[in-house]
Amino acid sequence: MLPGSLSASRSDSDAAIEAAWTIVLATSHAAEAVAAANRRQSFRVTGDGQLEAVESSDPEAVVCWHPGAGWDTALPVTDPRRALMELYLPITGATSARPVTIGHLGQSLDGFIATHSGQSQYVTGEENILHLHRMRALCDAVVVGAGTVAADDPQLTTRRVPGPHPLRVVLDPSRRLGTHYKIFNDDTVPTLYVTTARTLQPGETRFAQAEMATVADTPNGMDANAVLQLLRERGCHRIFVEGGGVTVSMFLQANLLDRLQVAIAPLIIGNGRPAIRLPARDALSECRRPRYRVFRMGGDVFFDCDLRDLGEGPEEGTESIPLVTRII
Ligand SMILES: NC(=O)c1ccc[n+]([C@@H]2O[C@H](COP(=O)([O-])OP(=O)(O)OC[C@H]3O[C@@H](n4cnc5c(N)ncnc54)[C@H](OP(=O)(O)O)[C@@H]3O)[C@@H](O)[C@H]2O)c1
């Protein structure tokens, strides 16, 4: 391919991603109202990024709402906007009546999310970093563990994509963190600092600029159920658990994740901070093998696992996919 046509196809694909993201954001904003109407409806997207109801036969229809199931794309299979929409519509279909909690990890080929010293920027590529910003924009809350704040001093905003910032939530069960991190000193986006009741001093309500909240301790650490309940009471229905491995594993072990997203990067760390760690099992038959979808995300391979679908293997409807496909 000539260099000129290569850059033309790159800008075509950028335009498709931008257009798809406008639709995804529109579905995110409209889900609660559309779900309340409780009927199957098709929509087009207006020039200012709003959804407008149309007949299902309308050639401009881009998405369809199915009561009890959520959004589906109404685009032809060859439409270049489709893949990005398919990736995010399961998230934007979540509402107060059908909330969703998603865990994400970006790991090396050998299952680590950072080096031994905690360096993780960046295990995965640029596309996966953009994906994190998109997920934050679609979710009401982004949750990280204290180890992530200590290692990365993250901002957890959506600065790389158009879209709202989520509530930032830091879980610090043993109260190991100091107040000097960026996330506790930037009041443009609210932060909730969650620790355990035993660590709280009388009368304490703030951790630098962040609001403080407590949940109960369990013999295994923080009560993950209580964390979810706390966030739901604050109107957070889409919750994104962005890491690290200890925190995602805590939600997974408590069976509180509806979806698990794992981006696998072509990198060998050898030894470092592990991704998922759960109590040991003897038999493979006791291990979960969830339904999944696979996306190419730049140079990474991205697994989107549906932990609520009791089936195994690829999502239904993908049986016709050839057994071996070269994706990159
Ligand atoms: N690649 C990715 O997807 C990704 C995503 C996020 C983070 N990361 C990396 O993963 C690492 C963090 O993950 P993680 O699984 O170790 O922890 P985490 O899930 O972020 O946080 C959980 C626990 O970290 C512990 N912790 C360990 N060292 C700490 C410290 N110096 N200060 C405060 N708390 C500390 C705390 O344990 P106690 O309960 O004992 O206090 C806390 O409960 C970092 O290196 C970060 O850069 C990678």
Ligand as a Chemical Component Dictionary entry (heavy atoms), coordinates in Angstrom:
data_LIG
# 
_chem_comp.id                   LIG 
_chem_comp.type                 NON-POLYMER 
_chem_comp.pdbx_formal_charge   0 
_chem_comp.three_letter_code    LIG 
# 
loop_
_chem_comp_atom.comp_id 
_chem_comp_atom.atom_id 
_chem_comp_atom.alt_atom_id 
_chem_comp_atom.type_symbol 
_chem_comp_atom.charge 
_chem_comp_atom.model_Cartn_x 
_chem_comp_atom.model_Cartn_y 
_chem_comp_atom.model_Cartn_z 
_chem_comp_atom.pdbx_ordinal 
LIG N1  N1  N 0  -1.413 -2.873 34.458 1  
LIG C1  C1  C 0  -2.519 -2.537 35.111 2  
LIG O1  O1  O 0  -3.649 -2.806 34.638 3  
LIG C2  C2  C 0  -2.427 -1.850 36.432 4  
LIG C3  C3  C 0  -3.579 -1.209 36.931 5  
LIG C4  C4  C 0  -3.467 -0.594 38.175 6  
LIG C5  C5  C 0  -2.280 -0.640 38.875 7  
LIG N2  N2  N 1  -1.207 -1.248 38.342 8  
LIG C6  C6  C 0  0.046  -1.395 39.090 9  
LIG O2  O2  O 0  -0.209 -2.400 40.038 10 
LIG C7  C7  C 0  0.437  -2.105 41.269 11 
LIG C8  C8  C 0  -0.600 -1.985 42.356 12 
LIG O3  O3  O 0  -1.409 -3.115 42.373 13 
LIG P1  P1  P 0  -1.525 -4.035 43.649 14 
LIG O4  O4  O 0  -2.263 -5.244 43.232 15 
LIG O5  O5  O -1 -0.184 -4.201 44.234 16 
LIG O6  O6  O 0  -2.358 -3.148 44.695 17 
LIG P2  P2  P 0  -3.780 -2.409 44.604 18 
LIG O7  O7  O 0  -4.818 -3.374 44.189 19 
LIG O8  O8  O 0  -3.661 -1.153 43.838 20 
LIG O9  O9  O 0  -3.983 -1.975 46.118 21 
LIG C9  C9  C 0  -4.292 -2.926 47.089 22 
LIG C10 C10 C 0  -3.385 -2.927 48.283 23 
LIG O10 O10 O 0  -2.162 -2.339 48.057 24 
LIG C11 C11 C 0  -1.450 -2.534 49.288 25 
LIG N3  N3  N 0  -0.251 -1.757 49.224 26 
LIG C12 C12 C 0  0.873  -2.311 48.769 27 
LIG N4  N4  N 0  1.852  -1.431 48.795 28 
LIG C13 C13 C 0  1.360  -0.272 49.249 29 
LIG C14 C14 C 0  1.922  0.991  49.500 30 
LIG N5  N5  N 0  3.208  1.254  49.273 31 
LIG N6  N6  N 0  1.129  1.974  49.967 32 
LIG C15 C15 C 0  -0.167 1.726  50.172 33 
LIG N7  N7  N 0  -0.741 0.530  49.980 34 
LIG C16 C16 C 0  0.008  -0.474 49.509 35 
LIG C17 C17 C 0  -2.469 -2.258 50.346 36 
LIG O11 O11 O 0  -2.434 -3.361 51.186 37 
LIG P3  P3  P 0  -2.843 -3.375 52.748 38 
LIG O12 O12 O 0  -4.247 -3.800 52.777 39 
LIG O13 O13 O 0  -1.893 -4.387 53.284 40 
LIG O14 O14 O 0  -2.603 -2.011 53.294 41 
LIG C18 C18 C 0  -3.775 -2.160 49.510 42 
LIG O15 O15 O 0  -4.861 -2.698 50.135 43 
LIG C19 C19 C 0  1.189  -0.819 41.038 44 
LIG O16 O16 O 0  2.512  -1.138 40.706 45 
LIG C20 C20 C 0  0.491  -0.178 39.849 46 
LIG O17 O17 O 0  1.398  0.599  39.118 47 
LIG C21 C21 C 0  -1.240 -1.873 37.128 48 
# 
loop_
_chem_comp_bond.comp_id 
_chem_comp_bond.atom_id_1 
_chem_comp_bond.atom_id_2 
_chem_comp_bond.value_order 
_chem_comp_bond.pdbx_ordinal 
LIG N1  C1  SING 1  
LIG C1  O1  DOUB 2  
LIG C1  C2  SING 3  
LIG C2  C3  SING 4  
LIG C2  C21 DOUB 5  
LIG C3  C4  DOUB 6  
LIG C4  C5  SING 7  
LIG C5  N2  DOUB 8  
LIG N2  C6  SING 9  
LIG N2  C21 SING 10 
LIG C6  O2  SING 11 
LIG C6  C20 SING 12 
LIG O2  C7  SING 13 
LIG C7  C8  SING 14 
LIG C7  C19 SING 15 
LIG C8  O3  SING 16 
LIG O3  P1  SING 17 
LIG P1  O4  DOUB 18 
LIG P1  O5  SING 19 
LIG P1  O6  SING 20 
LIG O6  P2  SING 21 
LIG P2  O7  DOUB 22 
LIG P2  O8  SING 23 
LIG P2  O9  SING 24 
LIG O9  C9  SING 25 
LIG C9  C10 SING 26 
LIG C10 O10 SING 27 
LIG C10 C18 SING 28 
LIG O10 C11 SING 29 
LIG C11 N3  SING 30 
LIG C11 C17 SING 31 
LIG N3  C12 SING 32 
LIG N3  C16 SING 33 
LIG C12 N4  DOUB 34 
LIG N4  C13 SING 35 
LIG C13 C14 SING 36 
LIG C13 C16 DOUB 37 
LIG C14 N5  SING 38 
LIG C14 N6  DOUB 39 
LIG N6  C15 SING 40 
LIG C15 N7  DOUB 41 
LIG N7  C16 SING 42 
LIG C17 O11 SING 43 
LIG C17 C18 SING 44 
LIG O11 P3  SING 45 
LIG P3  O12 DOUB 46 
LIG P3  O13 SING 47 
LIG P3  O14 SING 48 
LIG C18 O15 SING 49 
LIG C19 O16 SING 50 
LIG C19 C20 SING 51 
LIG C20 O17 SING 52 
# 
